[in-house]
Amino acid sequence: MIMPLAAFIALAALFFAGLYGGDPSKLPSVLIGKKVPAFALPALQGLVRKGVPVAGLSNGDLASGRVSIVNFWASWCIPCRTEHPFLVQLAAQSKAPLYGVNYKDGTAAARRFLGRYGNPFTAVGVDAKGRTAIDWGVYGMPETFIIGGDGTILHKHVGPIDAGVIEKRLLPVIEKARGK
């Protein structure tokens, strides 16, 4: 009678440790050092900046010779709300173009989100079916990638960013990629 109970407790402890242990931002990515996958995403319909429609996003935008940042986000994602002010900060501090990929979201909800929290994105592509996120190896929202000027994925951060992540992880990768 005690053996089955002990086995159950040990198994439950193992599952609990697997679910809640570790740092999700350290999940490996096989795409580090490789070119971004080919993709072309339409613009978020109705999103404008200074009276001009905000463009969609494709892999060609990420091979422009400049280091860039890509953030996968959604309006229904609670951690995305938490990280959004830090995306604004990252865009300002890094002076790198920040591109948004809106994941499986409603058009009106995504526009409301950016209207409420601000739009730090140079362009916003809509990944309505989630295929681009799968190709990029996205585990969940939000995720942020640093892309070299030649379109190579240099860094992946899983989860929301904050001031510490910007200073300790993202800006050093950006500066190194710029050769500074």
GROMACS elastic network, one bead per residue, 0.5 to 0.9 nm:
[ bonds ]
;  ai    aj funct       b0    kb
    1     4     6  0.60238   500
    1     5     6  0.68358   500
    1     6     6  0.89882   500
    2     5     6  0.52250   500
    2     6     6  0.60502   500
    2     7     6  0.85706   500
    3     6     6  0.50874   500
    3     7     6  0.60548   500
    3     8     6  0.85371   500
    4     7     6  0.50543   500
    4     8     6  0.61097   500
    4     9     6  0.86571   500
    5     8     6  0.50820   500
    5     9     6  0.62266   500
    5    10     6  0.86362   500
    6     9     6  0.51415   500
    6    10     6  0.61424   500
    6    11     6  0.85543   500
    7    10     6  0.51561   500
    7    11     6  0.61063   500
    7    12     6  0.85424   500
    8    11     6  0.51259   500
    8    12     6  0.60440   500
    8    13     6  0.85515   500
    9    12     6  0.50691   500
    9    13     6  0.61048   500
    9    14     6  0.85906   500
   10    13     6  0.51364   500
   10    14     6  0.62332   500
   10    15     6  0.87696   500
   11    14     6  0.50531   500
   11    15     6  0.62886   500
   11    16     6  0.86064   500
   12    15     6  0.51569   500
   12    16     6  0.60913   500
   12    17     6  0.86090   500
   13    16     6  0.50392   500
   13    17     6  0.61246   500
   13    18     6  0.85632   500
   14    17     6  0.52136   500
   14    18     6  0.62242   500
   14    19     6  0.87235   500
   15    18     6  0.50349   500
   15    19     6  0.61677   500
   15    20     6  0.86478   500
   16    19     6  0.51902   500
   16    20     6  0.60988   500
   16    21     6  0.78001   500
   17    20     6  0.54153   500
   17    21     6  0.50301   500
   17    22     6  0.84183   500
   18    21     6  0.55817   500
   18    22     6  0.78597   500
   19    22     6  0.84594   500
   20    23     6  0.88275   500
   21    24     6  0.88045   500
   22    25     6  0.89218   500
   22    26     6  0.82697   500
   23    26     6  0.56994   500
   23    27     6  0.76649   500
   24    27     6  0.56197   500
   24   157     6  0.87671   500
   24   158     6  0.61835   500
   24   159     6  0.70431   500
   25    28     6  0.86258   500
   25   143     6  0.88496   500
   25   156     6  0.80517   500
   25   157     6  0.54021   500
   25   159     6  0.61010   500
   25   160     6  0.88755   500
   26    29     6  0.89952   500
   26   156     6  0.86422   500
   26   157     6  0.74946   500
   26   158     6  0.72280   500
   27   139     6  0.88394   500
   27   156     6  0.87373   500
   27   157     6  0.84310   500
   27   158     6  0.71909   500
   28    31     6  0.89258   500
   28    32     6  0.86858   500
   28   156     6  0.84633   500
   29    32     6  0.59398   500
   29   136     6  0.88660   500
   29   137     6  0.70228   500
   29   138     6  0.89882   500
   29   155     6  0.87844   500
   29   156     6  0.72999   500
   30    33     6  0.82570   500
   30    34     6  0.81997   500
   30   137     6  0.82139   500
   31    34     6  0.52172   500
   31    35     6  0.75192   500
   31    36     6  0.76430   500
   31    37     6  0.88516   500
   31   136     6  0.74218   500
   31   137     6  0.78161   500
   31   152     6  0.86496   500
   31   153     6  0.65392   500
   31   154     6  0.85742   500
   31   156     6  0.89918   500
   32    35     6  0.83395   500
   32   152     6  0.76140   500
   32   153     6  0.51340   500
   32   154     6  0.54814   500
   32   155     6  0.62888   500
   32   156     6  0.75496   500
   33   152     6  0.58544   500
   33   153     6  0.54938   500
   33   154     6  0.57591   500
   33   155     6  0.84016   500
   34    37     6  0.86042   500
   34   151     6  0.82343   500
   34   152     6  0.51992   500
   34   153     6  0.57691   500
   34   154     6  0.80681   500
   35    38     6  0.86277   500
   35    59     6  0.89661   500
   35   147     6  0.87227   500
   35   150     6  0.78863   500
   35   151     6  0.53901   500
   35   153     6  0.60138   500
   36    39     6  0.85389   500
   36    59     6  0.64999   500
   36    62     6  0.79758   500
   36    63     6  0.89696   500
   36   135     6  0.89354   500
   36   136     6  0.73849   500
   36   147     6  0.80413   500
   36   151     6  0.59461   500
   36   152     6  0.59155   500
   36   153     6  0.60775   500
   37    59     6  0.69404   500
   37   132     6  0.81042   500
   37   135     6  0.64641   500
   37   136     6  0.66618   500
   38    58     6  0.74613   500
   38    59     6  0.55339   500
   38    60     6  0.82695   500
   38   132     6  0.86554   500
   38   135     6  0.86792   500
   39    57     6  0.81304   500
   39    58     6  0.53493   500
   39    59     6  0.55800   500
   39    60     6  0.85757   500
   39   132     6  0.66524   500
   39   135     6  0.88572   500
   40    56     6  0.78370   500
   40    57     6  0.60016   500
   40    59     6  0.67075   500
   40    60     6  0.85863   500
   40   125     6  0.79470   500
   40   132     6  0.86671   500
   41    56     6  0.57044   500
   41    57     6  0.52090   500
   41    58     6  0.59452   500
   41   101     6  0.83060   500
   41   124     6  0.83565   500
   41   126     6  0.55828   500
   41   127     6  0.64148   500
   41   128     6  0.89582   500
   41   132     6  0.83769   500
   42    45     6  0.81528   500
   42    55     6  0.77030   500
   42    57     6  0.66853   500
   42    58     6  0.85564   500
   42   124     6  0.81116   500
   42   125     6  0.53563   500
   42   126     6  0.56763   500
   42   127     6  0.80667   500
   43    46     6  0.85026   500
   43    47     6  0.79201   500
   43    53     6  0.84078   500
   43    54     6  0.67183   500
   43    55     6  0.51524   500
   43    57     6  0.69737   500
   43   123     6  0.75553   500
   43   124     6  0.58009   500
   43   126     6  0.60912   500
   44    47     6  0.57690   500
   44    53     6  0.88775   500
   44    54     6  0.74508   500
   44    55     6  0.77370   500
   44    56     6  0.68085   500
   44   102     6  0.80548   500
   44   107     6  0.66176   500
   44   110     6  0.79695   500
   44   111     6  0.77015   500
   44   123     6  0.88385   500
   44   124     6  0.61231   500
   44   125     6  0.62230   500
   44   126     6  0.58426   500
   45    48     6  0.87516   500
   45    53     6  0.82955   500
   45    54     6  0.85873   500
   45   107     6  0.67249   500
   45   108     6  0.86897   500
   45   111     6  0.84946   500
   45   126     6  0.88870   500
   46    53     6  0.69616   500
   46    54     6  0.82962   500
   46   107     6  0.83398   500
   46   108     6  0.86630   500
   46   111     6  0.77038   500
   47    52     6  0.84701   500
   47    53     6  0.58373   500
   47    54     6  0.57602   500
   47    55     6  0.86441   500
   47   111     6  0.63512   500
   47   114     6  0.87882   500
   47   124     6  0.86901   500
   48    51     6  0.56946   500
   48    52     6  0.51693   500
   48    54     6  0.51901   500
   48    55     6  0.88468   500
   49    52     6  0.53001   500
   49    53     6  0.62992   500
   49    54     6  0.62712   500
   49   119     6  0.85495   500
   50    53     6  0.83869   500
   54   121     6  0.87818   500
   54   122     6  0.74477   500
   54   123     6  0.56801   500
   54   124     6  0.68796   500
   55   122     6  0.79077   500
   55   123     6  0.50322   500
   55   124     6  0.63765   500
   55   125     6  0.75061   500
   56   101     6  0.89058   500
   56   123     6  0.56166   500
   56   124     6  0.51609   500
   56   126     6  0.72974   500
   57    60     6  0.82115   500
   57    61     6  0.65907   500
   57    62     6  0.86851   500
   57    99     6  0.75952   500
   57   100     6  0.81930   500
   57   101     6  0.78946   500
   57   123     6  0.61908   500
   57   124     6  0.61799   500
   57   126     6  0.81932   500
   58    61     6  0.55609   500
   58    62     6  0.73463   500
   58   125     6  0.77778   500
   59    62     6  0.53422   500
   59    63     6  0.69976   500
   59   151     6  0.74393   500
   60    63     6  0.54200   500
   60    64     6  0.71079   500
   60   151     6  0.78768   500
   61    64     6  0.59507   500
   61   151     6  0.84389   500
   62    65     6  0.79967   500
   62    66     6  0.78245   500
   62    67     6  0.79724   500
   62    68     6  0.66551   500
   62    69     6  0.86378   500
   62    70     6  0.88178   500
   62   147     6  0.68842   500
   62   148     6  0.78572   500
   62   149     6  0.69245   500
   62   150     6  0.73654   500
   62   151     6  0.51072   500
   62   152     6  0.84065   500
   63    66     6  0.72832   500
   63    67     6  0.84940   500
   63    68     6  0.88472   500
   63   147     6  0.83470   500
   63   148     6  0.75388   500
   63   149     6  0.53656   500
   63   152     6  0.79117   500
   64    67     6  0.82394   500
   64    68     6  0.89379   500
   64   149     6  0.58764   500
   64   150     6  0.67839   500
   64   151     6  0.76095   500
   65   148     6  0.76493   500
   65   150     6  0.57016   500
   65   151     6  0.80438   500
   66    96     6  0.74568   500
   66    97     6  0.81678   500
   66   147     6  0.85240   500
   66   148     6  0.67878   500
   66   150     6  0.76803   500
   66   151     6  0.88698   500
   66   178     6  0.81148   500
   67    96     6  0.61666   500
   67    97     6  0.76039   500
   67   146     6  0.72763   500
   67   147     6  0.56757   500
   67   150     6  0.81690   500
   67   151     6  0.83496   500
   67   174     6  0.67696   500
   67   177     6  0.68885   500
   67   178     6  0.69316   500
   68    96     6  0.52364   500
   68    97     6  0.51060   500
   68    98     6  0.61103   500
   68    99     6  0.76136   500
   68   145     6  0.83956   500
   68   146     6  0.60092   500
   68   147     6  0.51456   500
   68   148     6  0.66154   500
   68   149     6  0.71165   500
   68   151     6  0.87253   500
   68   174     6  0.82052   500
   69    91     6  0.84769   500
   69    96     6  0.67810   500
   69    97     6  0.62399   500
   69    99     6  0.60433   500
   69   100     6  0.85063   500
   69   144     6  0.70215   500
   69   145     6  0.56660   500
   69   147     6  0.59563   500
   69   148     6  0.89008   500
   69   174     6  0.88997   500
   70    97     6  0.85256   500
   70    98     6  0.58708   500
   70   100     6  0.58011   500
   70   101     6  0.72184   500
   70   143     6  0.82828   500
   70   144     6  0.56381   500
   70   145     6  0.50946   500
   70   146     6  0.65518   500
   70   147     6  0.74666   500
   71    87     6  0.85970   500
   71    98     6  0.73716   500
   71    99     6  0.62283   500
   71   101     6  0.60817   500
   71   102     6  0.85182   500
   71   121     6  0.89197   500
   71   142     6  0.69673   500
   71   143     6  0.57798   500
   71   145     6  0.64209   500
   71   146     6  0.89913   500
   72    80     6  0.89563   500
   72    99     6  0.86753   500
   72   100     6  0.59698   500
   72   102     6  0.60906   500
   72   103     6  0.65759   500
   72   133     6  0.77535   500
   72   138     6  0.81858   500
   72   140     6  0.85666   500
   72   141     6  0.63051   500
   72   142     6  0.53945   500
   72   143     6  0.52827   500
   72   144     6  0.63734   500
   72   145     6  0.86182   500
   73    76     6  0.87763   500
   73    77     6  0.71295   500
   73    80     6  0.60729   500
   73   100     6  0.70360   500
   73   101     6  0.61888   500
   73   102     6  0.52556   500
   73   103     6  0.59216   500
   73   140     6  0.89141   500
   73   141     6  0.55761   500
   73   142     6  0.50231   500
   73   143     6  0.72451   500
   73   144     6  0.89256   500
   74    77     6  0.53237   500
   74    78     6  0.86801   500
   74    80     6  0.67809   500
   74    81     6  0.88543   500
   74   101     6  0.82590   500
   74   102     6  0.54300   500
   74   103     6  0.53719   500
   74   104     6  0.71345   500
   74   105     6  0.60063   500
   74   106     6  0.89459   500
   74   109     6  0.88418   500
   74   110     6  0.68881   500
   74   113     6  0.85357   500
   74   141     6  0.70052   500
   74   142     6  0.76596   500
   75    78     6  0.77899   500
   75    80     6  0.72848   500
   75    81     6  0.76066   500
   75   102     6  0.81639   500
   75   103     6  0.86649   500
   75   105     6  0.67621   500
   75   106     6  0.82740   500
   75   109     6  0.62137   500
   75   110     6  0.53925   500
   75   111     6  0.86555   500
   75   112     6  0.82524   500
   75   113     6  0.57017   500
   75   114     6  0.84502   500
   76    80     6  0.81609   500
   76    81     6  0.87002   500
   76   105     6  0.74682   500
   76   109     6  0.81833   500
   76   110     6  0.86375   500
   77    80     6  0.52233   500
   77    81     6  0.68587   500
   77   141     6  0.65365   500
   77   142     6  0.75680   500
   78    81     6  0.53221   500
   78    82     6  0.67039   500
   78   141     6  0.89719   500
   79    83     6  0.62051   500
   79    84     6  0.85646   500
   79   141     6  0.75702   500
   79   142     6  0.69034   500
   79   159     6  0.74449   500
   79   160     6  0.58181   500
   80    83     6  0.51755   500
   80    84     6  0.59615   500
   80   141     6  0.70127   500
   80   142     6  0.57537   500
   80   159     6  0.85069   500
   80   160     6  0.64396   500
   80   161     6  0.89557   500
   81    84     6  0.53125   500
   81    85     6  0.80124   500
   81   113     6  0.84617   500
   81   117     6  0.78936   500
   81   160     6  0.88938   500
   82    85     6  0.72365   500
   82    86     6  0.81879   500
   82   160     6  0.71800   500
   82   161     6  0.85272   500
   82   162     6  0.85421   500
   83    86     6  0.52993   500
   83    87     6  0.64303   500
   83   142     6  0.83919   500
   83   159     6  0.88360   500
   83   160     6  0.51798   500
   83   161     6  0.54887   500
   83   162     6  0.62468   500
   84    87     6  0.50244   500
   84    88     6  0.65574   500
   84    89     6  0.87474   500
   84   117     6  0.69495   500
   84   118     6  0.82080   500
   84   120     6  0.86465   500
   84   160     6  0.85043   500
   84   161     6  0.84497   500
   85    88     6  0.51459   500
   85    89     6  0.63728   500
   85    90     6  0.87044   500
   85   117     6  0.74425   500
   85   118     6  0.83039   500
   85   162     6  0.85937   500
   86    90     6  0.59509   500
   86    91     6  0.85010   500
   86   160     6  0.89146   500
   86   161     6  0.66188   500
   86   162     6  0.56389   500
   86   163     6  0.65497   500
   86   166     6  0.80141   500
   87    91     6  0.60838   500
   87    92     6  0.85426   500
   87    98     6  0.82970   500
   87   120     6  0.68111   500
   87   121     6  0.88118   500
   87   161     6  0.76110   500
   87   162     6  0.83479   500
   88    91     6  0.52864   500
   88    92     6  0.63881   500
   88    93     6  0.87110   500
   88   118     6  0.78730   500
   88   119     6  0.77926   500
   88   120     6  0.52570   500
   88   121     6  0.85300   500
   89    92     6  0.51862   500
   89    93     6  0.60139   500
   89    94     6  0.83961   500
   89   120     6  0.87442   500
   89   163     6  0.83106   500
   89   166     6  0.86590   500
   90    93     6  0.51221   500
   90    94     6  0.57185   500
   90    95     6  0.79356   500
   90    96     6  0.85011   500
   90    98     6  0.84353   500
   90   120     6  0.89988   500
   90   163     6  0.85493   500
   90   166     6  0.66002   500
   90   170     6  0.85623   500
   90   171     6  0.82328   500
   91    94     6  0.55429   500
   91    95     6  0.57099   500
   91    96     6  0.62384   500
   91    97     6  0.68440   500
   91    98     6  0.60525   500
   91   120     6  0.66086   500
   91   121     6  0.81177   500
   92    95     6  0.54486   500
   92    96     6  0.80187   500
   92   120     6  0.86855   500
   93    96     6  0.82893   500
   93   166     6  0.89790   500
   93   171     6  0.82262   500
   94    97     6  0.84087   500
   94   170     6  0.88249   500
   94   171     6  0.65393   500
   94   174     6  0.73188   500
   94   175     6  0.83623   500
   95    98     6  0.86862   500
   96   174     6  0.82678   500
   97   121     6  0.74047   500
   97   122     6  0.59898   500
   97   123     6  0.87227   500
   98   120     6  0.69089   500
   98   121     6  0.50826   500
   98   122     6  0.56890   500
   98   123     6  0.76233   500
   99   120     6  0.82996   500
   99   121     6  0.50318   500
   99   122     6  0.55202   500
   99   123     6  0.52367   500
   99   124     6  0.60287   500
   99   125     6  0.80073   500
  100   120     6  0.85969   500
  100   121     6  0.57538   500
  100   122     6  0.77729   500
  100   123     6  0.63031   500
  100   125     6  0.63131   500
  100   126     6  0.84953   500
  101   123     6  0.85615   500
  101   124     6  0.56661   500
  101   126     6  0.58364   500
  101   127     6  0.64575   500
  101   132     6  0.88567   500
  101   133     6  0.85113   500
  102   105     6  0.65560   500
  102   110     6  0.73926   500
  102   124     6  0.68215   500
  102   125     6  0.61438   500
  102   127     6  0.57872   500
  102   128     6  0.76571   500
  103   125     6  0.87969   500
  103   126     6  0.64549   500
  103   128     6  0.60540   500
  103   129     6  0.77526   500
  103   130     6  0.61709   500
  103   132     6  0.88974   500
  103   133     6  0.75676   500
  103   141     6  0.80998   500
  104   126     6  0.77529   500
  104   127     6  0.60340   500
  104   129     6  0.59270   500
  104   130     6  0.60591   500
  105   108     6  0.86647   500
  105   109     6  0.70465   500
  105   110     6  0.64662   500
  105   126     6  0.80791   500
  105   127     6  0.81297   500
  105   128     6  0.65046   500
  106   109     6  0.52155   500
  106   110     6  0.60877   500
  106   111     6  0.86353   500
  106   128     6  0.82900   500
  107   110     6  0.52546   500
  107   111     6  0.62599   500
  107   112     6  0.86386   500
  107   126     6  0.86495   500
  108   111     6  0.51626   500
  108   112     6  0.60920   500
  108   113     6  0.85641   500
  109   112     6  0.50684   500
  109   113     6  0.61164   500
  109   114     6  0.87593   500
  110   113     6  0.50612   500
  110   114     6  0.63894   500
  110   115     6  0.85505   500
  111   114     6  0.52267   500
  111   115     6  0.59797   500
  111   116     6  0.85166   500
  112   116     6  0.59761   500
  112   117     6  0.84948   500
  113   116     6  0.52287   500
  113   117     6  0.60452   500
  113   118     6  0.77843   500
  113   119     6  0.87707   500
  114   117     6  0.52432   500
  114   119     6  0.51191   500
  114   120     6  0.85156   500
  115   118     6  0.54943   500
  115   119     6  0.70301   500
  116   119     6  0.87914   500
  119   122     6  0.83824   500
  120   123     6  0.89668   500
  121   124     6  0.64387   500
  126   129     6  0.88235   500
  126   130     6  0.89731   500
  127   130     6  0.52310   500
  127   131     6  0.68892   500
  127   132     6  0.63045   500
  127   133     6  0.73795   500
  128   131     6  0.80880   500
  129   132     6  0.81519   500
  129   133     6  0.89519   500
  130   133     6  0.53006   500
  130   134     6  0.63962   500
  130   135     6  0.88530   500
  131   134     6  0.51231   500
  131   135     6  0.62874   500
  131   136     6  0.87316   500
  132   136     6  0.62117   500
  132   137     6  0.86328   500
  132   138     6  0.87301   500
  133   136     6  0.50920   500
  133   137     6  0.62038   500
  133   138     6  0.51684   500
  133   139     6  0.82254   500
  133   140     6  0.87691   500
  134   137     6  0.50445   500
  134   138     6  0.58571   500
  134   139     6  0.81347   500
  135   138     6  0.77194   500
  138   141     6  0.77678   500
  138   142     6  0.86847   500
  138   143     6  0.68715   500
  138   158     6  0.81725   500
  139   142     6  0.87730   500
  139   143     6  0.79478   500
  139   158     6  0.76296   500
  140   143     6  0.69076   500
  140   158     6  0.76918   500
  140   159     6  0.76443   500
  141   158     6  0.79281   500
  141   159     6  0.66470   500
  141   160     6  0.80706   500
  142   157     6  0.87235   500
  142   158     6  0.67238   500
  142   159     6  0.51894   500
  142   160     6  0.57774   500
  142   161     6  0.85442   500
  143   156     6  0.72093   500
  143   157     6  0.56862   500
  143   159     6  0.55039   500
  143   160     6  0.70037   500
  143   161     6  0.85508   500
  144   155     6  0.82193   500
  144   156     6  0.58294   500
  144   157     6  0.51083   500
  144   158     6  0.66325   500
  144   159     6  0.79006   500
  144   160     6  0.82704   500
  144   161     6  0.80944   500
  145   153     6  0.69106   500
  145   154     6  0.73982   500
  145   155     6  0.55412   500
  145   157     6  0.63036   500
  145   158     6  0.88183   500
  145   170     6  0.89064   500
  146   152     6  0.85986   500
  146   153     6  0.61701   500
  146   154     6  0.55123   500
  146   155     6  0.50684   500
  146   156     6  0.65942   500
  146   157     6  0.86246   500
  146   170     6  0.74683   500
  146   173     6  0.75173   500
  146   174     6  0.70555   500
  147   150     6  0.79112   500
  147   151     6  0.58096   500
  147   152     6  0.55044   500
  147   154     6  0.55266   500
  147   155     6  0.72559   500
  147   174     6  0.85185   500
  147   177     6  0.87158   500
  148   151     6  0.53540   500
  148   152     6  0.50880   500
  148   153     6  0.63563   500
  148   154     6  0.62851   500
  148   174     6  0.82168   500
  148   177     6  0.62899   500
  148   178     6  0.82725   500
  149   152     6  0.72623   500
  149   177     6  0.80878   500
  149   178     6  0.84713   500
  153   156     6  0.77240   500
  154   173     6  0.75640   500
  154   174     6  0.88463   500
  154   177     6  0.81785   500
  155   169     6  0.88979   500
  155   170     6  0.79647   500
  155   173     6  0.72909   500
  157   160     6  0.81197   500
  157   161     6  0.78251   500
  157   165     6  0.87526   500
  157   169     6  0.85632   500
  157   170     6  0.83811   500
  158   161     6  0.83962   500
  160   165     6  0.88760   500
  161   164     6  0.78535   500
  161   165     6  0.56138   500
  161   166     6  0.68325   500
  162   165     6  0.53123   500
  162   166     6  0.62653   500
  162   167     6  0.87895   500
  163   166     6  0.51138   500
  163   167     6  0.62505   500
  163   168     6  0.85355   500
  164   167     6  0.52338   500
  164   168     6  0.58252   500
  164   169     6  0.78417   500
  165   168     6  0.52982   500
  165   169     6  0.52067   500
  165   170     6  0.63656   500
  165   171     6  0.85224   500
  166   169     6  0.58018   500
  166   171     6  0.57621   500
  166   172     6  0.84885   500
  167   170     6  0.64573   500
  167   171     6  0.56612   500
  167   172     6  0.72372   500
  168   171     6  0.69283   500
  168   172     6  0.67016   500
  169   172     6  0.58986   500
  169   173     6  0.65928   500
  170   173     6  0.53284   500
  170   174     6  0.62738   500
  170   175     6  0.87275   500
  171   175     6  0.60336   500
  171   176     6  0.84561   500
  172   175     6  0.51610   500
  172   176     6  0.60369   500
  172   177     6  0.85079   500
  173   176     6  0.51352   500
  173   177     6  0.60954   500
  173   178     6  0.86301   500
  174   177     6  0.51374   500
  174   178     6  0.62912   500
  174   179     6  0.87764   500
  174   180     6  0.89807   500
  175   178     6  0.50606   500
  175   179     6  0.63622   500
  175   180     6  0.54230   500
  176   179     6  0.50176   500
  176   180     6  0.57273   500
  177   180     6  0.76287   500
